[in-house]
Amino acid sequence: MSTRGGRSRGRSGGGGASSGGRSTTIVHGADADDALQALFGQVPSETVLARVFAVEAGGTTQLRGYAADRTVTFRTTSAHSRANGYVGSAGQAQSQLVIWDMELAPSARGLGLGTRLVARQLKAAARLGVEYATLEAARNDARGLNGYEFWPRVGFYGQLSDLSAATRAVLPAGLAGAHTTLDLQRTAAGRAWWTTHGETVRMRFDLQPASSSSFQVLWRHVAHTGLRWRRL
C-alpha cells in the first residue's frame, strides 16, 4: 500500500450511543478521510463509521487511510469487544470488508452482543456499497476459538473443497451434495456435522445484493436471537 503523510485527529461521534448517552470515538488518523472519500465518494457520518468498524457505545476506533488503494484500516477497542481489519479495495476490483480479528470478552459471550455488532457492521457496509466481507473462521478448542461455528450462523460461508482431505473424507453420504458451509447450515444434520468436524477455513459474506443467501441466513439468526433488524 502507498501512503501519504497526514495529521491524526480525534472526533467523538454518536454512532455508538446507547444507554447512558455514551458516545463512540472515531480517531481519523493519517489520510483516513482522503481514503474514505476515494472509496465511498464521501466521508460517512460518525454514526455510520461506528457501525462499519464495530464500535460499541463508549468504544474507540483508530482509522488509518491509504487513499491510493482506496482502503482504510481500523483498530477498535470497546468495553466488551475488540476488532481490527480494513474496508476498501486494496488493489482488488471489488470493495471488501476484511475482518482480521474480532473477539468478545468472556463475560459478554452468549448475550447477543456479537450478533448485534456483526449485523450492524454488515448492514452498514452493504449500504455503503461494499461488495463482500471476508475473514478466517478459526477453530482452536484449546484456546476457546469457535469462529468456525459462529460465523456460518450469521451468513458467512466457506468452500468445503478448502477443507482438509481428512475432514472431507468423513462427510456422510447424506451431505454429499453440500458444497459450502452455507449448504450445511440448511439442515440439522449438516449443522451437527459441522459442529463436530468443522475446522478453520476462509469464509465470505455476500453483501450485494441485499437479498443474498448470506443476508437471508443473517436475518433468520437475528430474529432467532430476539433482535429487530430495523433497529440495528
FIROBA-679605 format. One record per atom (N, C-alpha, C, O): residue in three letters; x, y, z. Coordinates in steps of 0.2 Angstrom, whole numbers, padded with zeros to 4 digits, always signed. Each point is the difference from the previous one (the first is absolute). Layout:
<vofis>
ALAXYZ ...
</vofis>
This chain:
<vofis>
MET+0004-0006+0000 MET-0004+0006+0000 MET+0004+0006+0000 MET+0006+0000+0003 SER-0008+0005-0006 SER+0004+0007+0000 SER-0004+0004+0004 SER-0006+0000+0001 THR+0010+0005+0002 THR-0002+0004+0005 THR+0002+0007-0001 THR+0005+0001-0003 ARG-0009+0004+0006 ARG+0003+0007+0000 ARG-0001+0002+0007 ARG-0004-0002+0004 GLY+0008+0007-0002 GLY+0000+0003+0007 GLY-0006+0003+0001 GLY-0003+0003-0004 GLY+0001-0003+0011 GLY-0006+0004+0002 GLY+0000+0001+0007 GLY+0004-0003+0004 ARG-0009+0007-0002 ARG+0000+0001+0008 ARG-0006-0004+0002 ARG-0005-0001-0003 SER+0006-0001+0009 SER-0005-0005+0004 SER-0004+0005+0004 SER+0002+0005+0003 ARG-0008-0006-0003 ARG-0005+0004+0004 ARG-0005-0005+0003 ARG-0002-0004-0004 GLY-0001+0006+0010 GLY-0005-0004+0003 GLY-0007+0004-0001 GLY+0000+0006+0001 ARG-0005-0010-0002 ARG-0007+0003+0000 ARG-0004-0005+0004 ARG+0000-0006-0001 SER-0004+0009+0005 SER-0005-0004+0003 SER-0007+0000-0003 SER-0003+0006-0002 GLY+0001-0012+0000 GLY-0007+0000-0004 GLY-0005-0004+0004 GLY+0002-0003+0005 GLY-0008+0004-0007 GLY-0006-0004+0004 GLY-0001-0006-0003 GLY-0006-0003+0002 GLY+0010+0000-0006 GLY-0002-0006-0003 GLY-0001-0006+0004 GLY-0004-0005-0002 GLY+0007+0005+0008 GLY-0001-0006+0004 GLY-0004+0002+0006 GLY+0000-0004+0005 ALA-0004+0009-0005 ALA-0003+0003+0006 ALA-0005-0006+0002 ALA-0004-0003-0004 SER+0003+0002+0011 SER-0005-0005+0002 SER-0002+0003+0007 SER+0000+0006+0002 SER-0002-0011+0003 SER-0002+0002+0006 SER+0005+0004+0004 SER+0006-0001-0001 GLY-0008+0007+0004 GLY+0005+0004+0003 GLY+0003+0005-0004 GLY+0004+0005+0002 GLY-0006-0005-0008 GLY+0002+0006-0005 GLY+0008-0001-0002 GLY+0003+0005-0002 ARG+0000-0010+0003 ARG+0007-0001-0001 ARG+0001+0000-0008 ARG-0004-0003-0004 SER+0009+0007+0002 SER+0001+0000-0007 SER+0007-0003-0002 SER+0004-0002+0004 THR-0004+0000-0010 THR+0006-0003-0003 THR+0005+0005-0002 THR-0001+0006-0001 THR+0008-0008+0000 THR+0005+0005-0002 THR+0003-0003-0006 THR+0003-0005+0000 ILE-0003+0009-0005 ILE+0003-0002-0007 ILE+0006+0004-0001 ILE+0000+0006-0001 VAL+0006-0009+0002 VAL+0006+0004-0001 VAL+0002-0001-0007 VAL+0002-0005-0003 HIS-0002+0011-0001 HIS+0001+0000-0007 HIS+0008+0001-0001 HIS+0002+0006+0000 GLY+0002-0011-0001 GLY+0007+0000+0000 GLY+0002+0002-0007 GLY-0004+0003-0004 ALA+0010-0003+0002 ALA+0003+0002-0006 ALA-0003-0002-0006 ALA-0001-0006-0001 ASP-0002+0010-0003 ASP-0003-0001-0007 ASP-0006-0004+0001 ASP-0003-0002-0005 ALA+0000+0002+0011 ALA-0007-0004+0000 ALA-0005+0003-0004 ALA-0004-0003-0003 ASP+0003+0010+0004 ASP-0006+0003-0003 ASP+0002+0000-0008 ASP-0005-0001-0004 ASP+0011+0002+0002 ASP+0001-0001-0007 ASP-0002-0007-0003 ASP-0002+0000-0006 ALA+0004-0005+0010 ALA-0001-0007-0003 ALA-0008-0001+0000 ALA-0002-0003-0004 LEU-0001+0005+0010 LEU-0008-0001+0000 LEU-0003+0004-0006 LEU-0004-0003-0003 GLN+0006+0009+0001 GLN-0002+0004-0005 GLN+0001-0004-0007 GLN-0005+0000-0004 ALA+0011-0003+0003 ALA+0002-0003-0006 ALA-0005-0007+0000 ALA-0001-0002-0006 LEU+0000-0001+0011 LEU-0003-0006+0000 LEU-0008+0001-0001 LEU-0003-0004-0004 PHE+0000+0008+0008 PHE-0007+0001+0000 PHE-0003+0006-0003 PHE-0006+0001-0001 GLY+0011+0004-0002 GLY-0003+0006-0003 GLY-0002+0005+0006 GLY-0003+0005-0002 GLN+0004-0007+0008 GLN-0002+0005+0006 GLN+0004-0003+0006 GLN+0002-0006+0000 VAL-0002+0010+0005 VAL+0002-0002+0007 VAL-0006-0002+0003 VAL-0004+0005+0002 PRO+0002-0011+0000 PRO-0006-0002+0003 PRO+0000+0003+0007 PRO+0005+0002+0003 SER-0012-0001+0000 SER-0001+0003+0006 SER+0004-0005+0006 SER+0001-0005-0002 GLU+0000+0008+0007 GLU+0003-0003+0006 GLU-0005-0006+0002 GLU+0003-0005+0002 THR-0009+0006-0002 THR-0005-0006+0001 THR+0002-0006-0004 THR+0000-0005+0002 VAL+0000+0006-0009 VAL+0001-0005-0005 VAL+0007-0003+0001 VAL+0001-0006+0000 LEU+0004+0010+0002 LEU+0007-0003+0001 LEU+0000-0004+0006 LEU+0003-0005+0000 ALA-0006+0007+0005 ALA+0000-0004+0006 ALA-0003-0007-0001 ALA+0002-0005+0003 ARG-0007+0005-0007 ARG-0003-0007-0002 ARG+0004-0004-0004 ARG+0001-0006+0001 VAL+0002+0009-0007 VAL+0004-0004-0004 VAL+0006-0002+0003 VAL+0003-0006-0001 PHE+0000+0009+0006 PHE+0006-0002+0004 PHE-0001-0003+0007 PHE+0004-0001+0004 ALA-0011-0001-0003 ALA-0002-0004+0005 ALA+0002+0003+0007 ALA+0004-0003+0004 VAL-0006+0009-0003 VAL+0002+0004+0006 VAL-0006-0001+0005 VAL-0006+0003-0002 GLU+0007-0005+0008 GLU-0005+0000+0005 GLU-0001+0007+0003 GLU+0004+0004-0001 ALA-0010-0003+0004 ALA+0000+0007+0004 ALA+0005+0001+0005 ALA+0002-0005+0004 GLY+0002+0010-0005 GLY+0005+0002+0005 GLY+0007-0003-0003 GLY+0005+0002+0003 GLY-0005-0005-0009 GLY+0006-0003-0003 GLY+0004+0005-0004 GLY-0003+0006-0002 THR+0008-0008+0000 THR+0005+0004-0005 THR+0002-0004-0006 THR+0002-0006+0001 THR-0002+0009-0006 THR+0004-0003-0006 THR+0005+0005-0003 THR-0001+0006-0001 GLN+0007-0009-0001 GLN+0005+0004-0003 GLN+0000-0002-0007 GLN+0001-0006-0002 LEU-0001+0011-0003 LEU-0001-0001-0007 LEU+0007+0003-0003 LEU+0003+0005+0002 ARG-0001-0009-0007 ARG+0006+0003-0004 ARG-0002-0002-0007 ARG-0002-0005-0002 GLY+0003+0010-0002 GLY-0002+0000-0007 GLY+0006-0001-0005 GLY+0006+0002+0001 TYR-0008-0005-0007 TYR+0005-0001-0005 TYR-0004+0002-0007 TYR-0003-0004-0003 ALA+0003+0010+0002 ALA-0004+0003-0005 ALA+0001-0003-0007 ALA-0005-0001-0004 ALA+0011+0000+0002 ALA+0002-0003-0006 ALA-0003-0007-0001 ALA-0002-0002-0006 ASP+0001-0001+0011 ASP-0003-0007+0000 ASP-0007+0000+0002 ASP-0003-0005+0000 ARG+0000+0011+0001 ARG-0007+0000+0002 ARG-0001-0005+0006 ARG-0005-0003+0000 THR+0009+0004+0005 THR-0001-0005+0006 THR+0001+0004+0007 THR+0004+0004+0000 VAL-0008-0006+0005 VAL+0001+0002+0006 VAL+0001-0005+0005 VAL-0005-0005+0000 THR+0010+0005+0004 THR+0000-0005+0005 THR-0003+0002+0007 THR+0000+0006+0001 PHE-0002-0011+0003 PHE-0003+0002+0006 PHE+0002-0004+0006 PHE+0002-0006-0001 ARG-0001+0009+0007 ARG+0002-0004+0006 ARG-0005+0002+0005 ARG+0001+0006+0003 THR-0006-0010-0001 THR-0005+0002+0005 THR+0001-0003+0007 THR+0001-0006+0000 THR-0002+0010+0005 THR+0000-0002+0007 THR-0006+0002+0003 THR-0001+0006+0001 SER-0003-0010+0002 SER-0006+0002+0004 SER+0000-0004+0007 SER+0005-0004+0001 ALA-0010+0005+0003 ALA+0000-0003+0006 ALA+0000-0007+0000 ALA+0003-0004+0004 HIS-0007+0001-0009 HIS-0001-0007+0000 HIS+0002-0004-0006 HIS-0001-0006-0001 SER+0005+0010-0003 SER+0002-0003-0007 SER+0006+0004-0003 SER+0001+0006+0002 ARG+0002-0009-0007 ARG+0005+0003-0004 ARG+0000-0003-0007 ARG-0003-0006-0001 ALA+0005+0010-0003 ALA+0000-0002-0007 ALA+0005+0004-0004 ALA+0001+0006+0001 ASN+0001-0009-0007 ASN+0005+0003-0004 ASN-0001-0003-0007 ASN-0001-0006-0001 GLY+0003+0010-0004 GLY+0000-0002-0007 GLY+0000+0006-0005 GLY+0003+0005+0002 TYR-0006-0005-0007 TYR+0000+0005-0005 TYR-0006+0000-0004 TYR-0003-0005-0001 VAL+0001+0011-0002 VAL-0006+0000-0005 VAL+0003+0004-0006 VAL+0004+0005+0001 GLY-0005-0008-0007 GLY+0003+0003-0006 GLY+0001-0005-0006 GLY-0003-0005+0001 SER+0007+0008-0006 SER+0001-0005-0005 SER+0007-0003+0000 SER+0001-0006-0003 ALA+0004+0009+0006 ALA+0007-0002+0001 ALA+0002-0004-0007 ALA+0003-0005+0000 GLY-0004+0009-0005 GLY+0002-0003-0007 GLY-0004-0005-0003 GLY+0001-0002-0006 GLN-0007+0001+0009 GLN-0005-0005-0003 GLN-0005+0004-0004 GLN-0001+0006+0001 ALA-0002-0010-0005 ALA-0006+0003-0004 ALA-0006+0002+0004 ALA-0003+0005-0001 GLN+0002-0009+0006 GLN-0006+0001+0004 GLN+0002+0003+0007 GLN+0005-0002+0003 SER-0009+0006+0000 SER+0001+0002+0007 SER-0002-0005+0005 SER-0004-0004-0001 GLN+0008+0003+0006 GLN-0001-0005+0005 GLN+0001+0002+0007 GLN+0003+0005+0002 LEU-0006-0008+0003 LEU+0001+0001+0007 LEU+0004-0006+0002 LEU-0003-0006+0000 VAL+0009+0007+0003 VAL+0004-0006+0002 VAL+0000+0001+0008 VAL+0003+0005+0002 ILE-0005-0010+0001 ILE+0000-0001+0007 ILE+0006-0004+0002 ILE+0000-0006-0001 TRP+0006+0009+0003 TRP+0006-0004+0002 TRP-0002-0003+0007 TRP+0003-0006+0001 ASP-0006+0009+0004 ASP-0001-0002+0006 ASP-0006+0003+0003 ASP-0001+0006+0000 MET-0003-0010+0004 MET-0006+0003+0004 MET-0001-0005+0006 MET+0000-0006-0001 GLU+0000+0009+0007 GLU+0000-0004+0006 GLU-0004+0003+0005 GLU+0000+0006+0001 LEU-0004-0010+0002 LEU-0004+0003+0006 LEU+0003-0002+0007 LEU+0003-0006+0000 ALA-0004+0010+0005 ALA+0002-0002+0006 ALA-0004-0006+0003 ALA-0006+0000-0002 PRO+0009-0004+0006 PRO-0004-0006+0002 PRO-0006+0001+0003 PRO-0005-0003-0001 SER+0005+0009+0005 SER-0007+0002+0004 SER-0005+0002-0005 SER-0006+0000+0002 ALA+0008+0002-0008 ALA-0005+0002-0005 ALA-0003-0005-0005 ALA-0004+0001-0004 ARG+0007-0007+0004 ARG-0002-0005-0004 ARG-0007-0003+0001 ARG-0002-0001+0006 GLY-0002-0001-0011 GLY-0006-0003+0001 GLY-0006+0004+0002 GLY-0005-0002+0001 LEU+0007+0009-0002 LEU-0006+0005+0002 LEU-0002+0004-0006 LEU-0004+0004+0000 GLY+0006-0006-0006 GLY-0002+0003-0007 GLY+0004+0006-0002 GLY-0002+0003-0005 LEU+0007-0002+0009 LEU+0004+0006-0002 LEU+0004-0001-0007 LEU+0000+0005-0004 GLY+0003-0011+0004 GLY+0003-0001-0007 GLY-0004+0000-0006 GLY+0002+0003-0005 THR-0008-0006+0006 THR-0005+0001-0006 THR-0002+0007-0001 THR+0000+0002-0006 ARG-0001+0002+0011 ARG-0002+0007-0001 ARG+0005+0004-0004 ARG-0001+0003-0004 LEU+0008-0004+0007 LEU+0005+0004-0003 LEU+0001-0002-0007 LEU+0001+0004-0005 VAL-0001-0011+0003 VAL+0001-0002-0006 VAL-0005+0002-0005 VAL+0001+0002-0006 ALA-0008-0003+0008 ALA-0005+0002-0004 ALA+0000+0007-0002 ALA-0001+0002-0006 ARG+0002+0002+0011 ARG+0001+0008-0001 ARG+0005+0001-0005 ARG+0000+0004-0005 GLN+0006-0007+0006 GLN+0006+0001-0005 GLN-0002-0002-0007 GLN+0002+0004-0004 LEU-0005-0010+0003 LEU-0001-0002-0007 LEU-0005+0004-0003 LEU+0000+0001-0006 LYS-0005+0001+0010 LYS-0006+0004-0003 LYS+0003+0007-0002 LYS-0002+0002-0006 ALA+0006+0001+0010 ALA+0003+0006-0002 ALA+0004+0000-0006 ALA+0000+0004-0004 ALA+0005-0009+0004 ALA+0004-0001-0005 ALA-0003-0001-0007 ALA+0001+0003-0005 ALA-0007-0007+0005 ALA-0004-0001-0006 ALA-0003+0006-0002 ALA+0000+0001-0006 ARG-0002+0003+0010 ARG-0003+0007-0002 ARG+0005+0004-0003 ARG-0002+0005-0004 LEU+0008-0005+0006 LEU+0005+0004-0003 LEU+0002-0003-0007 LEU+0004+0003-0003 GLY-0006-0009+0001 GLY+0002-0003-0006 GLY+0005-0005+0000 GLY+0003-0002-0005 VAL+0000+0000+0011 VAL+0005-0005+0000 VAL-0003-0006-0002 VAL-0005-0002+0001 GLU+0009-0002-0005 GLU-0002-0006-0004 GLU+0000-0006+0004 GLU-0005-0004+0000 TYR+0010+0003+0004 TYR+0000-0006+0005 TYR+0004+0001+0006 TYR+0004+0004+0000 ALA-0005-0009+0004 ALA+0005+0000+0006 ALA+0003-0007+0001 ALA-0003-0005-0003 THR+0009+0005+0006 THR+0004-0006+0000 THR+0004+0000+0006 THR+0002+0005+0003 LEU-0001-0011+0000 LEU+0004-0001+0006 LEU+0002-0008+0000 LEU-0002-0004-0004 GLU+0007+0003+0009 GLU+0001-0007+0001 GLU-0004-0002+0006 GLU+0001+0003+0006 ALA-0005-0008-0006 ALA-0004-0003+0005 ALA+0004-0005+0004 ALA+0001-0006-0003 ALA+0002+0007+0008 ALA+0004-0004+0004 ALA-0003-0005+0004 ALA-0005+0001+0003 ARG+0008-0007-0002 ARG-0002-0005+0005 ARG+0007-0002+0004 ARG+0005-0002-0003 ASN-0005+0003+0009 ASN+0005-0002+0004 ASN-0003-0001+0007 ASN-0001+0004+0004 ASP-0001-0010-0003 ASP-0003-0002+0006 ASP+0004+0001+0007 ASP-0003+0002+0005 ALA+0009-0002-0006 ALA+0004+0001+0006 ALA+0000+0007+0002 ALA+0001+0002+0006 ARG-0001+0003-0011 ARG+0000+0007+0002 ARG-0007+0003+0000 ARG-0001+0006+0001 GLY-0004-0010-0002 GLY-0007+0002+0000 GLY-0002+0004-0006 GLY-0005+0004+0001 LEU+0008-0005-0006 LEU-0002+0003-0007 LEU-0005-0004-0003 LEU+0001-0005-0003 ASN-0007+0008+0002 ASN-0006-0004-0003 ASN-0003+0004-0006 ASN-0006+0000-0002 GLY+0011+0005-0001 GLY-0003+0003-0006 GLY-0003-0004-0006 GLY-0004+0002-0003 TYR+0007-0008+0003 TYR-0002-0004-0006 TYR-0008-0002+0001 TYR-0003-0002-0005 GLU+0001+0002+0011 GLU-0007-0001+0002 GLU-0004+0006+0000 GLU-0006+0000-0002 PHE+0008+0006+0004 PHE-0004+0006+0001 PHE-0001+0003-0007 PHE-0006+0002-0002 TRP+0011-0001-0002 TRP+0000+0003-0006 TRP-0005-0003-0005 TRP-0004+0004-0004 PRO+0003-0010+0003 PRO-0005-0003-0005 PRO-0007+0002+0003 PRO-0005+0001-0004 ARG+0004+0000+0010 ARG-0007+0001+0003 ARG-0002+0007-0002 ARG-0006+0001-0001 VAL+0011+0004-0001 VAL-0002+0006-0002 VAL+0001+0001-0007 VAL+0001+0006-0002 GLY+0000-0011-0002 GLY+0000+0001-0007 GLY+0006-0001-0004 GLY+0000+0000-0006 PHE+0006-0001+0010 PHE+0006-0001-0004 PHE+0000-0007-0002 PHE-0002-0004+0003 TYR+0006+0003-0008 TYR+0001-0007-0003 TYR+0006-0001-0003 TYR+0004+0004-0002 GLY-0001-0010+0003 GLY+0006-0003-0003 GLY-0001-0005-0005 GLY-0005-0004+0001 GLN+0009+0003-0005 GLN+0000-0006-0005 GLN+0002-0006+0003 GLN+0006-0001+0003 LEU-0010-0005-0003 LEU+0002-0006+0003 LEU+0006-0003-0004 LEU+0004-0004+0003 SER-0002+0006-0009 SER+0006-0002-0003 SER+0006+0003+0003 SER+0005-0003-0002 ASP-0006+0008+0006 ASP+0006+0003+0003 ASP+0002-0004+0007 ASP+0005+0001+0003 LEU-0009-0006-0001 LEU+0001-0003+0006 LEU+0005-0006-0001 LEU+0002-0001-0006 SER+0001-0001+0011 SER+0005-0005-0001 SER-0003-0007-0002 SER-0006-0001+0000 ALA+0010-0003-0003 ALA-0002-0006-0003 ALA-0003-0005+0005 ALA-0005-0003-0001 ALA+0008+0004+0007 ALA-0002-0005+0005 ALA-0008+0002+0002 ALA-0004-0004+0002 THR+0003+0011-0001 THR-0007+0002+0001 THR-0005-0001-0005 THR-0005-0003+0001 ARG+0007+0004-0007 ARG-0004-0002-0006 ARG-0002-0007+0000 ARG-0005-0002-0002 ALA+0010-0002+0004 ALA-0001-0008+0000 ALA-0006-0002+0004 ALA-0002-0005-0001 VAL+0001+0009+0006 VAL-0005-0003+0005 VAL-0007+0004-0001 VAL-0005-0001+0004 LEU+0004+0004-0010 LEU-0006+0003-0001 LEU-0005-0005-0002 LEU+0001-0004-0005 PRO-0007+0003+0008 PRO-0004-0006-0001 PRO-0004+0001-0007 PRO+0000+0005-0003 ALA-0002-0011+0001 ALA-0003+0000-0007 ALA-0006+0005+0000 ALA-0001+0003-0005 GLY-0002-0002+0010 GLY-0006+0004+0000 GLY+0001+0007-0001 GLY-0004+0004-0001 LEU+0011-0002+0002 LEU+0002+0007-0001 LEU+0004+0001-0006 LEU+0003+0005+0000 ALA-0003-0010-0004 ALA+0005+0000-0006 ALA-0001+0006-0005 ALA+0004+0002-0003 GLY-0011+0000+0003 GLY-0001+0005-0004 GLY+0001+0007+0002 GLY+0000+0005-0003 ALA+0003-0004+0009 ALA+0002+0006+0003 ALA+0007+0002-0003 ALA+0004-0003+0000 HIS-0004+0010-0002 HIS+0006+0002-0002 HIS+0003+0006+0004 HIS+0006+0001+0000 THR-0010+0002+0004 THR+0002+0005+0005 THR-0002-0001+0007 THR-0005-0004+0001 THR+0008+0008+0003 THR-0003-0001+0007 THR-0007+0003+0001 THR-0004-0002+0004 LEU+0002+0006-0009 LEU-0007+0003+0000 LEU-0005-0006-0002 LEU-0005+0000+0003 ASP+0007-0004-0007 ASP-0004-0006-0002 ASP-0001-0004+0007 ASP-0005-0003+0001 LEU+0011+0002+0003 LEU-0001-0004+0006 LEU-0005+0003+0005 LEU-0003-0003+0003 GLN+0003+0010-0003 GLN-0004+0003+0005 GLN-0008-0001-0002 GLN-0004+0002+0004 ARG+0003-0004-0010 ARG-0008-0001-0001 ARG-0003-0006+0003 ARG-0006+0000+0000 THR+0010-0005+0003 THR-0003-0005+0003 THR+0003-0002+0007 THR+0005+0002+0001 ALA-0009-0005+0003 ALA+0002-0001+0007 ALA+0006-0005-0001 ALA+0005+0001+0004 ALA-0005-0006-0008 ALA+0005-0005-0001 ALA+0007+0004-0002 ALA+0005-0002+0002 GLY-0006+0007-0007 GLY+0006+0003-0002 GLY+0003+0005+0005 GLY+0006+0000+0001 ARG-0010+0003+0003 ARG+0002+0004+0006 ARG+0004-0004+0005 ARG+0005+0002+0003 ALA-0008-0008-0001 ALA+0003-0004+0005 ALA+0007-0003-0003 ALA+0004+0000+0004 TRP-0004-0002-0010 TRP+0006-0002-0003 TRP+0006+0005+0000 TRP+0005-0001+0002 TRP-0007+0007-0003 TRP+0005+0006+0000 TRP+0002+0001+0007 TRP+0006+0002+0001 THR-0010-0002+0003 THR+0002+0001+0007 THR+0005-0005+0003 THR+0005+0002+0003 THR-0006-0008-0005 THR+0005-0005+0002 THR+0006+0000-0005 THR+0006-0001+0003 HIS-0007+0002-0009 HIS+0006-0001-0005 HIS+0003+0006-0003 HIS+0005+0000-0003 GLY-0008+0006+0004 GLY+0002+0006-0003 GLY+0007+0002+0002 GLY+0003-0003+0006 GLU+0000+0007-0010 GLU+0007+0002+0001 GLU+0001+0007-0002 GLU-0005+0003-0003 THR+0011+0000+0004 THR+0001+0006-0002 THR+0000+0001-0007 THR+0003-0004-0004 VAL-0007+0009+0001 VAL+0000+0001-0007 VAL-0002+0007-0002 VAL-0003+0004+0004 ARG+0005-0002-0010 ARG-0001+0007-0002 ARG-0007+0000-0002 ARG-0003-0004-0003 MET-0001+0010+0005 MET-0007+0000-0001 MET-0002+0007-0003 MET+0004+0005+0000 ARG-0009-0005-0003 ARG-0002+0007-0004 ARG-0008+0001+0002 ARG-0004-0005+0001 PHE+0002+0011-0001 PHE-0007+0002+0000 PHE-0001+0005-0006 PHE+0003+0005-0001 ASP-0008-0007-0003 ASP-0002+0004-0005 ASP-0004+0006+0002 ASP-0006-0001+0002 LEU+0008+0007-0003 LEU-0003+0006+0002 LEU-0005+0003-0005 LEU-0004+0004+0001 GLN+0005-0006-0007 GLN-0004+0002-0006 GLN-0002-0007-0003 GLN+0004-0004-0002 PRO-0011+0004+0000 PRO-0005+0005+0001 PRO-0003-0001+0007 PRO+0003-0005+0004 ALA-0007+0009-0002 ALA-0003+0000+0007 ALA-0004-0006+0002 ALA-0001-0001+0005 SER-0001-0003-0011 SER-0004-0006+0001 SER+0005-0006+0000 SER-0003-0005-0002 SER+0009+0006+0002 SER+0005-0006-0001 SER-0002-0005+0005 SER-0003+0001+0006 SER+0006-0007-0007 SER-0001-0006+0004 SER+0003+0001+0007 SER-0002-0002+0005 SER+0008+0006-0005 SER+0003+0002+0006 SER-0005+0004+0005 SER+0000-0001+0006 PHE-0003+0006-0009 PHE-0004+0004+0004 PHE-0006-0004+0002 PHE-0003+0002+0006 GLN+0000-0006-0010 GLN-0006-0004+0002 GLN+0002-0004+0007 GLN-0004-0001+0004 VAL+0010-0002-0004 VAL+0002-0004+0006 VAL+0001+0005+0006 VAL-0002-0001+0005 LEU+0005+0007-0006 LEU+0001+0005+0005 LEU-0007+0002+0003 LEU-0001+0001+0006 TRP-0004+0001-0011 TRP-0006+0002+0002 TRP-0004-0005+0005 TRP-0002+0002+0005 ARG+0003-0008-0007 ARG-0003-0006+0004 ARG+0003+0000+0007 ARG-0003-0001+0005 HIS+0010+0002-0005 HIS+0003-0001+0006 HIS-0001+0006+0005 HIS-0001-0001+0006 VAL+0000+0007-0009 VAL-0001+0006+0004 VAL-0007-0001+0003 VAL-0001+0002+0006 ALA-0004-0004-0010 ALA-0007-0001+0003 ALA+0000-0006+0005 ALA-0003+0001+0006 HIS+0007-0006-0007 HIS+0001-0005+0005 HIS+0003+0002+0007 HIS-0002-0002+0005 THR+0006+0007-0006 THR+0004+0003+0006 THR-0005+0005+0004 THR+0002+0001+0006 GLY-0007+0001-0009 GLY-0005+0004+0003 GLY+0001+0008-0002 GLY-0003+0004+0003 LEU+0008-0003-0007 LEU+0001+0007-0003 LEU-0004+0002-0005 LEU-0003-0005-0004 ARG+0002+0011+0003 ARG-0004+0003-0006 ARG+0004+0003-0005 ARG+0004+0005+0001 TRP-0004-0008-0007 TRP+0005+0002-0005 TRP-0001+0008-0002 TRP+0005+0003-0001 ARG-0011+0000+0001 ARG-0001+0007-0001 ARG+0003+0004+0005 ARG+0001+0006-0001 ARG+0000-0008+0007 ARG+0003+0004+0005 ARG+0007-0001+0001 ARG+0003+0004+0004 LEU+0000-0008-0008 LEU+0008-0001+0000 LEU+0003+0006-0003 LEU+0006+0000-0001 
</vofis>
